[in-house]
Amino acid sequence: MSGFRNVGAFADADNKGQCWITGFRKLVASAATPTSGFIDYLYYSGSPAANFYASAPYVSAVVEANKGIYVPSVAPATQHLKGLTVMSNAASATTTSNQRQRLIVADYLMYYPFIDTDAVGEEQLLENTITLPRYDYGQVIAVSQSAASAVGQFTMTYTNQNGVAGRVSQNTFTIAGLTGGGQVATTTLSANGYHPYINLQAGDYGVKSIESVTFTAAGGGLFALVIVKPLFTHIVSQECRRTTTGNLESYGSATKFDALIHQAGSPRIKDGAVVGIFGQGYAGSLASSALVGLLETHWG
């Protein structure tokens, strides 16, 4: 609870008006997503607006602030994530395929767009024209920017959390059958195991920058490598839907998570953060579903 003098100050922030609530609604595209695969809600339409990682190929860039869930700047105070209320809406009245999701709230730091998964044997050199904002290091996800037709394999070279360049990630697989953007495009250990982050060289736990990518098998698509700082992870246990026949009852409800209860401490959100969510659908495709919620912060 860094930033609060004591538990009383933590509890009293709301009474002093040292709090903020932002609503968001993201609509997943109609293309099917793989069961247990991750998707990047930042990529999809709604509020805030979609972010397509559309900038100069291979060149490092930051996500525009208005593409993240809005949080105010509160310096010199220290802002923390207080809680998250979310409702996963079914794609249709009778759909139950996306009833459970793992959601990861993260600060999106920097990305490298339009990496070609078909450039087998070619070292694709990335340009680092900016440095990582807000944090010393983060984790890397790969977000698809086009359809993918095959299972590719690649490694990336990067600078680790200690500033050591030339580190090489573990061999990573891409996912075949991706039909569009927004889906996290990688798996680990095999072409069937889903994990959001690219596994790093043994002993490393963070990435400051990425220098190059090399494919040994073609994946048939394009993706962006995105460095994120994970803040909060939780599980949505049900979806919300309404029948179209009979009693027209509604099923499911919103779920609220208090950060202090559901993980050790209330994670800090730094000024300038681009807050987004990526999720994992446990029970089936998330196509055409919606994620609606409220993000609550407070500061001391």
Order of alpha helices (4+ residues) and beta strands (2+ residues): alpha-beta-beta-beta-beta-beta-beta-beta-beta-beta-beta-beta-beta-beta-beta-beta-beta-alpha-beta-beta
